[in-house]
Amino acid sequence: MSNQRIASAAVLAACLAAAAVPAQAGCLKGAVVGGVGGHLAGHHAVAGAVVGCAVGHHLAVKKEREARAAAAANRAPASAATR
């Protein structure tokens, strides 16, 4: 087995293990997209998967933070209106 296949299998296993942890939201999806993009951009699938995992996680955390802020903003006027 070539070194690239071993490295790809290791990254896939790490991403699958990380995807099982809720704190790593977005990692698996980002890793898949990054891996495909890296492969198409010159056979850099492993590097693309690593970067995609980081970006996917960042975007998932950002989306969750925005959802919490929107929910808090929606709750605040409702409690002020009941006074």
C-alpha positions, 0 to 999 in steps of 0.5 A, a space after each residue: 500500500 502506498 504512503 498516500 493511501 495510508 495517510 488518506 486512511 489515517 485522515 479518514 479514520 481521524 475525521 470519522 472519530 472526530 465527527 462522533 464528538 459533538 464539539 467537532 461539528 462540521 469537521 466531517 463535511 469540511 474534510 470531505 469537501 476539502 479532500 475532494 477540492 485538494 485532490 482536484 487541485 493537484 493531488 493534495 487530498 490529505 492537506 485539503 481534508 485537514 484544512 477543510 476539517 478546520 474550516 468546517 468546524 469554524 463555520 459550524 461554531 460560527 453558525 451555532 453562535 449566531 443561532 444562539 444570539 438570534 434566539 437570545 434576541 428573540 427572547 429578550 423583547 418577549 420578556 420585556 413586553 410581558 412587564 
